[in-house]
């Protein structure tokens, strides 16, 4: 029995191969980092970090169903977790990697005839950073530059003053939808995922609905508490500076996305033109050689 078990283990180890990009294979126990960190795995791992972040954020919004105070307590715990140096580096590193890989996809993709699921995933993915930029400027940058401690009461009051509470609700969904679709496209081949797909579909709908309900309930509490946020000269200056930073970063984002897509199209068209010219030149040279002979 022991000999048979040892033989089975050795067969498993010898058959556990990973194929690298250059076609070579290696045992799983001698995996090279370059073979593990492929574009697909980097996209999945960075996406998982972001998905955990937005899931925690949406669930914390859902605490607003209980009360504004419960959501504020959850937000403080969330900030303690994500603002540790390791988690900050992990989160922003994941965002940077995921965004760079998305730009690479825009640059290298030749065929844009995609299934509707892929179109929906890409559209939700590229719209989510608009909320992320606004959130980072309002919370992180506001705290760093002016010591504005993020809170639901302050954020909701500012959104109400600007009349943007509806946009905030509308922008909650894309990141969640993009993450859910990305995970499903990656994991749907597993039988376990197929067996619970109805439960997963229910969670896809339920979590953002709970977040929206919590946000609406917190909004009603903020309106009942009043008054509006202070409008002193310092507050107006802070808002102006943060709004300018938000506009600059949004313009940079749109410019980068458009630039990646444009240069990708130009690269594709130039490659096609070069191949056509090379084919015609070769045909012309062959004709001249045949005439000379």
C-alpha positions as a Markdown table, in Angstrom:
| # | Residue | x | y | z |
|---|---|---|---|---|
| 1 | Unk | 0.0 | 0.0 | 0.0 |
| 2 | Unk | 2.8 | 2.4 | 0.9 |
| 3 | Unk | 4.8 | 1.6 | -2.2 |
| 4 | Unk | 1.7 | 2.1 | -4.4 |
| 5 | Unk | 1.0 | 5.5 | -2.7 |
| 6 | Unk | 4.6 | 6.6 | -3.2 |
| 7 | Unk | 4.4 | 5.6 | -6.8 |
| 8 | Unk | 1.2 | 7.5 | -7.4 |
| 9 | Unk | 2.7 | 10.6 | -5.7 |
| 10 | Unk | 5.7 | 10.4 | -7.9 |
| 11 | Unk | 3.6 | 10.0 | -11.0 |
| 12 | Unk | 1.5 | 13.1 | -10.0 |
| 13 | Unk | 4.6 | 15.2 | -9.4 |
| 14 | Unk | 6.2 | 14.1 | -12.7 |
| 15 | Unk | 3.0 | 14.8 | -14.7 |
| 16 | Unk | 2.3 | 18.2 | -13.1 |
| 17 | Unk | 3.7 | 20.4 | -15.8 |
| 18 | Unk | 3.3 | 24.1 | -16.4 |
| 19 | Unk | 3.9 | 25.5 | -19.9 |
| 20 | Unk | 5.7 | 28.8 | -20.2 |
| 21 | Unk | 5.3 | 31.4 | -22.9 |
| 22 | Unk | 8.4 | 30.1 | -24.8 |
| 23 | Unk | 6.9 | 26.6 | -25.0 |
| 24 | Unk | 9.1 | 25.0 | -22.4 |
| 25 | Unk | 7.6 | 23.2 | -19.5 |
| 26 | Unk | 8.6 | 22.7 | -15.9 |
| 27 | Unk | 7.4 | 20.8 | -12.9 |
| 28 | Unk | 5.1 | 22.5 | -10.5 |
| 29 | Unk | 7.7 | 22.4 | -7.8 |
| 30 | Unk | 10.3 | 24.2 | -9.9 |
| 31 | Unk | 8.0 | 26.9 | -11.2 |
| 32 | Unk | 9.8 | 30.0 | -12.5 |
| 33 | Unk | 8.3 | 33.4 | -11.6 |
| 34 | Unk | 8.2 | 34.4 | -15.3 |
| 35 | Unk | 6.0 | 31.3 | -16.0 |
| 36 | Unk | 3.6 | 32.2 | -13.2 |
| 37 | Unk | 3.1 | 35.9 | -13.7 |
| 38 | Unk | 1.5 | 35.8 | -17.1 |
| 39 | Unk | -0.8 | 38.6 | -18.3 |
| 40 | Unk | -3.8 | 36.5 | -17.5 |
| 41 | Unk | -2.7 | 35.7 | -14.0 |
| 42 | Unk | -1.7 | 39.3 | -13.3 |
| 43 | Unk | -5.1 | 40.5 | -14.5 |
| 44 | Unk | -6.8 | 37.9 | -12.3 |
| 45 | Unk | -4.8 | 38.6 | -9.2 |
| 46 | Unk | -4.9 | 42.4 | -9.5 |
| 47 | Unk | -8.6 | 42.1 | -10.2 |
| 48 | Unk | -9.2 | 40.0 | -7.1 |
| 49 | Unk | -7.6 | 42.7 | -4.9 |
| 50 | Unk | -9.8 | 45.3 | -6.4 |
| 51 | Unk | -12.9 | 43.1 | -6.2 |
| 52 | Unk | -12.3 | 42.5 | -2.5 |
| 53 | Unk | -12.0 | 46.3 | -2.0 |
| 54 | Unk | -15.2 | 47.1 | -3.8 |
| 55 | Unk | -17.1 | 44.2 | -2.1 |
| 56 | Unk | -16.1 | 45.5 | 1.4 |
| 57 | Unk | -17.0 | 49.0 | 0.3 |
| 58 | Unk | -20.5 | 47.9 | -0.9 |
| 59 | Unk | -21.2 | 45.8 | 2.1 |
| 60 | Unk | -20.2 | 48.8 | 4.3 |
| 61 | Unk | -22.7 | 50.9 | 2.4 |
| 62 | Unk | -25.2 | 48.3 | 3.2 |
| 63 | Unk | -24.7 | 48.9 | 6.9 |
| 64 | Unk | -26.4 | 52.2 | 6.3 |
| 65 | Unk | -29.7 | 50.2 | 6.3 |
| 66 | Unk | -29.1 | 49.8 | 10.1 |
| 67 | Unk | -28.0 | 53.4 | 10.8 |
| 68 | Unk | -25.6 | 56.1 | 9.7 |
| 69 | Unk | -23.6 | 55.4 | 12.9 |
| 70 | Unk | -23.2 | 51.7 | 12.0 |
| 71 | Unk | -21.9 | 52.6 | 8.5 |
| 72 | Unk | -19.5 | 55.2 | 10.0 |
| 73 | Unk | -18.1 | 52.5 | 12.4 |
| 74 | Unk | -17.6 | 50.1 | 9.5 |
| 75 | Unk | -15.9 | 52.9 | 7.5 |
| 76 | Unk | -13.4 | 53.5 | 10.3 |
| 77 | Unk | -12.5 | 49.8 | 10.4 |
| 78 | Unk | -12.3 | 49.7 | 6.6 |
| 79 | Unk | -9.9 | 52.7 | 6.6 |
| 80 | Unk | -7.7 | 51.2 | 9.3 |
| 81 | Unk | -7.4 | 48.0 | 7.2 |
| 82 | Unk | -6.8 | 49.6 | 3.8 |
| 83 | Unk | -4.5 | 52.4 | 5.0 |
| 84 | Unk | -1.9 | 50.2 | 6.4 |
| 85 | Unk | 1.3 | 50.5 | 4.3 |
| 86 | Unk | 1.1 | 46.9 | 3.0 |
| 87 | Unk | -2.6 | 47.1 | 2.0 |
| 88 | Unk | -2.2 | 50.6 | 0.5 |
| 89 | Unk | 0.7 | 49.3 | -1.6 |
| 90 | Unk | -1.2 | 46.2 | -2.6 |
| 91 | Unk | -4.4 | 48.1 | -3.5 |
| 92 | Unk | -2.8 | 50.8 | -5.6 |
| 93 | Unk | -0.3 | 48.4 | -7.1 |
| 94 | Unk | -3.3 | 46.2 | -8.2 |
| 95 | Unk | -5.1 | 49.2 | -9.6 |
| 96 | Unk | -1.9 | 50.3 | -11.6 |
| 97 | Unk | -1.3 | 46.7 | -12.9 |
| 98 | Unk | -4.9 | 46.2 | -13.9 |
| 99 | Unk | -5.1 | 49.6 | -15.7 |
| 100 | Unk | -1.8 | 49.0 | -17.6 |
| 101 | Unk | -3.1 | 45.6 | -18.7 |
| 102 | Unk | -6.3 | 47.1 | -19.8 |
| 103 | Unk | -4.4 | 49.7 | -21.9 |
| 104 | Unk | -2.3 | 46.9 | -23.4 |
| 105 | Unk | -5.5 | 45.2 | -24.4 |
| 106 | Unk | -6.7 | 48.3 | -26.1 |
| 107 | Unk | -3.4 | 48.7 | -27.9 |
| 108 | Unk | -3.0 | 45.1 | -29.1 |
| 109 | Unk | -6.6 | 43.9 | -29.8 |
| 110 | Unk | -7.2 | 43.7 | -33.5 |
| 111 | Unk | -10.7 | 42.3 | -33.7 |
| 112 | Unk | -13.4 | 44.2 | -31.8 |
| 113 | Unk | -16.3 | 41.9 | -32.7 |
| 114 | Unk | -16.9 | 40.7 | -29.2 |
| 115 | Unk | -19.7 | 38.8 | -27.5 |
| 116 | Unk | -22.1 | 41.0 | -25.5 |
| 117 | Unk | -20.7 | 39.7 | -22.1 |
| 118 | Unk | -17.2 | 40.9 | -23.1 |
| 119 | Unk | -18.5 | 44.2 | -24.3 |
| 120 | Unk | -20.4 | 44.7 | -21.0 |
| 121 | Unk | -17.3 | 43.7 | -19.0 |
| 122 | Unk | -15.1 | 46.2 | -20.9 |
| 123 | Unk | -17.6 | 49.0 | -20.7 |
| 124 | Unk | -18.1 | 48.6 | -16.9 |
| 125 | Unk | -14.4 | 48.2 | -16.4 |
| 126 | Unk | -13.5 | 51.4 | -18.2 |
| 127 | Unk | -16.3 | 53.4 | -16.5 |
| 128 | Unk | -15.4 | 52.3 | -13.0 |
| 129 | Unk | -12.2 | 54.5 | -12.7 |
| 130 | Unk | -14.3 | 57.6 | -13.0 |
| 131 | Unk | -15.8 | 56.8 | -9.6 |
| 132 | Unk | -12.4 | 55.6 | -8.3 |
| 133 | Unk | -10.7 | 58.8 | -9.2 |
| 134 | Unk | -13.4 | 60.9 | -7.6 |
| 135 | Unk | -13.3 | 58.7 | -4.5 |
| 136 | Unk | -9.5 | 58.9 | -4.2 |
| 137 | Unk | -9.5 | 62.7 | -4.6 |
| 138 | Unk | -12.3 | 63.2 | -2.1 |
| 139 | Unk | -11.0 | 60.9 | 0.6 |
| 140 | Unk | -7.3 | 60.2 | 0.2 |
| 141 | Unk | -6.2 | 63.5 | -1.3 |
| 142 | Unk | -8.5 | 65.6 | 0.8 |
| 143 | Unk | -7.2 | 63.9 | 4.0 |
| 144 | Unk | -3.5 | 64.3 | 2.8 |
| 145 | Unk | -3.7 | 67.9 | 1.7 |
| 146 | Unk | -6.2 | 69.4 | 4.1 |
| 147 | Unk | -6.7 | 66.9 | 6.9 |
| 148 | Unk | -10.4 | 66.2 | 5.9 |
| 149 | Unk | -11.3 | 63.0 | 7.6 |
| 150 | Unk | -13.6 | 60.9 | 5.4 |
| 151 | Unk | -17.1 | 60.2 | 6.7 |
| 152 | Unk | -20.4 | 59.2 | 5.2 |
| 153 | Unk | -22.1 | 62.3 | 6.7 |
| 154 | Unk | -19.6 | 64.7 | 5.1 |
| 155 | Unk | -19.5 | 62.9 | 1.8 |
| 156 | Unk | -23.3 | 62.6 | 1.5 |
| 157 | Unk | -23.7 | 66.2 | 2.5 |
| 158 | Unk | -21.3 | 67.3 | -0.2 |
| 159 | Unk | -23.0 | 65.2 | -2.8 |
| 160 | Unk | -26.4 | 66.6 | -1.8 |
| 161 | Unk | -25.0 | 70.1 | -2.0 |
| 162 | Unk | -23.7 | 69.4 | -5.5 |
| 163 | Unk | -26.8 | 67.4 | -6.6 |
| 164 | Unk | -24.6 | 64.4 | -7.5 |
| 165 | Unk | -26.1 | 61.7 | -5.2 |
| 166 | Unk | -27.8 | 60.0 | -8.1 |
| 167 | Unk | -24.6 | 59.8 | -10.1 |
| 168 | Unk | -22.9 | 58.3 | -7.0 |
| 169 | Unk | -25.5 | 55.5 | -7.0 |
| 170 | Unk | -25.2 | 55.0 | -10.7 |
| 171 | Unk | -21.4 | 54.7 | -10.5 |
| 172 | Unk | -21.4 | 52.1 | -7.7 |
| 173 | Unk | -22.4 | 49.3 | -10.1 |
| 174 | Unk | -19.7 | 49.2 | -12.9 |
| 175 | Unk | -16.8 | 48.0 | -10.7 |
| 176 | Unk | -18.9 | 45.4 | -9.1 |
| 177 | Unk | -20.3 | 44.2 | -12.4 |
| 178 | Unk | -16.9 | 44.2 | -14.0 |
| 179 | Unk | -15.4 | 42.1 | -11.2 |
| 180 | Unk | -18.3 | 39.6 | -11.2 |
| 181 | Unk | -18.1 | 39.1 | -15.0 |
| 182 | Unk | -14.4 | 38.8 | -14.9 |
| 183 | Unk | -14.5 | 36.1 | -12.2 |
| 184 | Unk | -17.3 | 34.3 | -14.0 |
| 185 | Unk | -15.4 | 34.3 | -17.3 |
| 186 | Unk | -12.4 | 32.9 | -15.5 |
| 187 | Unk | -14.0 | 30.3 | -13.2 |
| 188 | Unk | -17.1 | 29.2 | -15.2 |
| 189 | Unk | -15.3 | 26.1 | -16.5 |
| 190 | Unk | -15.3 | 24.6 | -13.0 |
| 191 | Unk | -18.2 | 22.3 | -12.2 |
| 192 | Unk | -18.6 | 23.8 | -8.7 |
| 193 | Unk | -19.2 | 27.2 | -10.1 |
| 194 | Unk | -21.8 | 25.9 | -12.5 |
| 195 | Unk | -23.6 | 24.2 | -9.7 |
| 196 | Unk | -24.0 | 27.5 | -7.7 |
| 197 | Unk | -24.4 | 29.9 | -10.6 |
| 198 | Unk | -28.0 | 30.8 | -9.6 |
| 199 | Unk | -26.8 | 31.8 | -6.1 |
| 200 | Unk | -24.0 | 33.8 | -7.6 |
| 201 | Unk | -26.4 | 35.6 | -10.0 |
| 202 | Unk | -28.6 | 36.5 | -6.9 |
| 203 | Unk | -25.6 | 37.9 | -5.1 |
| 204 | Unk | -24.6 | 40.0 | -8.2 |
| 205 | Unk | -28.0 | 41.7 | -7.9 |
| 206 | Unk | -28.4 | 41.7 | -4.1 |
| 207 | Unk | -25.1 | 43.2 | -3.0 |
| 208 | Unk | -25.4 | 46.5 | -5.0 |
| 209 | Unk | -29.1 | 46.7 | -4.1 |
| 210 | Unk | -28.3 | 46.5 | -0.4 |
| 211 | Unk | -25.5 | 49.2 | -0.9 |
| 212 | Unk | -28.0 | 51.5 | -2.7 |
| 213 | Unk | -30.6 | 51.0 | 0.1 |
| 214 | Unk | -28.0 | 51.7 | 2.7 |
| 215 | Unk | -26.9 | 54.9 | 0.9 |
| 216 | Unk | -30.5 | 56.1 | 0.5 |
| 217 | Unk | -31.2 | 55.5 | 4.2 |
| 218 | Unk | -28.0 | 57.4 | 5.2 |
| 219 | Unk | -29.0 | 60.2 | 2.9 |
| 220 | Unk | -32.4 | 60.5 | 4.7 |
| 221 | Unk | -30.5 | 60.6 | 8.0 |
| 222 | Unk | -28.2 | 63.3 | 6.8 |
| 223 | Unk | -31.1 | 65.4 | 5.6 |
| 224 | Unk | -32.9 | 64.9 | 8.9 |
| 225 | Unk | -29.8 | 66.0 | 10.9 |
| 226 | Unk | -28.9 | 69.1 | 8.8 |
| 227 | Unk | -27.6 | 71.6 | 8.3 |
| 228 | Unk | -25.6 | 71.7 | 5.1 |
| 229 | Unk | -21.8 | 71.5 | 5.3 |
| 230 | Unk | -20.0 | 74.8 | 6.1 |
| 231 | Unk | -19.3 | 77.2 | 3.3 |
| 232 | Unk | -16.5 | 79.2 | 4.7 |
| 233 | Unk | -13.6 | 80.5 | 2.6 |
| 234 | Unk | -11.3 | 77.6 | 3.6 |
| 235 | Unk | -14.0 | 75.0 | 2.8 |
| 236 | Unk | -14.7 | 76.6 | -0.6 |
| 237 | Unk | -10.9 | 76.7 | -1.3 |
| 238 | Unk | -10.6 | 73.0 | -0.4 |
| 239 | Unk | -13.5 | 72.1 | -2.7 |
| 240 | Unk | -12.0 | 74.2 | -5.6 |
| 241 | Unk | -8.6 | 72.5 | -5.2 |
| 242 | Unk | -10.0 | 69.0 | -5.0 |
| 243 | Unk | -12.3 | 69.7 | -7.9 |
| 244 | Unk | -9.4 | 70.8 | -10.1 |
| 245 | Unk | -7.4 | 67.7 | -9.1 |
| 246 | Unk | -10.4 | 65.5 | -10.0 |
| 247 | Unk | -10.8 | 67.2 | -13.4 |
| 248 | Unk | -7.1 | 66.9 | -14.2 |
| 249 | Unk | -7.0 | 63.2 | -13.3 |
| 250 | Unk | -10.2 | 62.5 | -15.3 |
| 251 | Unk | -8.7 | 64.2 | -18.4 |
| 252 | Unk | -5.5 | 62.3 | -18.0 |
| 253 | Unk | -7.5 | 59.1 | -17.7 |
| 254 | Unk | -9.6 | 59.7 | -20.9 |
| 255 | Unk | -6.5 | 60.9 | -22.8 |
| 256 | Unk | -4.6 | 57.7 | -21.8 |
| 257 | Unk | -7.4 | 55.4 | -22.8 |
| 258 | Unk | -8.0 | 57.2 | -26.1 |
| 259 | Unk | -4.3 | 57.3 | -26.8 |
| 260 | Unk | -3.9 | 53.6 | -26.2 |
| 261 | Unk | -6.8 | 52.8 | -28.5 |
| 262 | Unk | -5.6 | 55.3 | -31.2 |
| 263 | Unk | -2.0 | 54.1 | -31.3 |
| 264 | Unk | -3.2 | 50.5 | -31.4 |
| 265 | Unk | -5.3 | 51.2 | -34.4 |
| 266 | Unk | -2.4 | 53.1 | -36.1 |
| 267 | Unk | -0.1 | 50.2 | -35.3 |
| 268 | Unk | -2.5 | 47.7 | -36.8 |
| 269 | Unk | -3.1 | 49.8 | -39.9 |
| 270 | Unk | 0.6 | 50.4 | -40.4 |
| 271 | Unk | 1.3 | 46.7 | -40.1 |
| 272 | Unk | -1.4 | 45.9 | -42.7 |
| 273 | Unk | -0.1 | 48.5 | -45.0 |
| 274 | Unk | 3.5 | 47.3 | -44.6 |
| 275 | Unk | 2.4 | 43.7 | -45.4 |
| 276 | Unk | 0.5 | 44.8 | -48.5 |
| 277 | Unk | 3.5 | 46.9 | -49.8 |
| 278 | Unk | 5.9 | 44.1 | -49.1 |
| 279 | Unk | 3.7 | 41.6 | -51.0 |
| 280 | Unk | 3.4 | 44.0 | -54.0 |
| 281 | Unk | 7.2 | 44.7 | -54.0 |
| 282 | Unk | 8.0 | 41.0 | -53.9 |
| 283 | Unk | 5.5 | 40.3 | -56.7 |
| 284 | Unk | 7.1 | 43.1 | -58.7 |
| 285 | Unk | 10.6 | 41.8 | -58.2 |
| 286 | Unk | 9.5 | 38.3 | -59.1 |
| 287 | Unk | 8.0 | 39.7 | -62.3 |
| 288 | Unk | 11.2 | 41.6 | -63.2 |
| 289 | Unk | 13.3 | 38.5 | -62.5 |
| 290 | Unk | 11.1 | 36.4 | -64.7 |
| 291 | Unk | 11.3 | 39.0 | -67.5 |
| 292 | Unk | 15.1 | 39.1 | -67.3 |
| 293 | Unk | 15.3 | 35.4 | -67.6 |
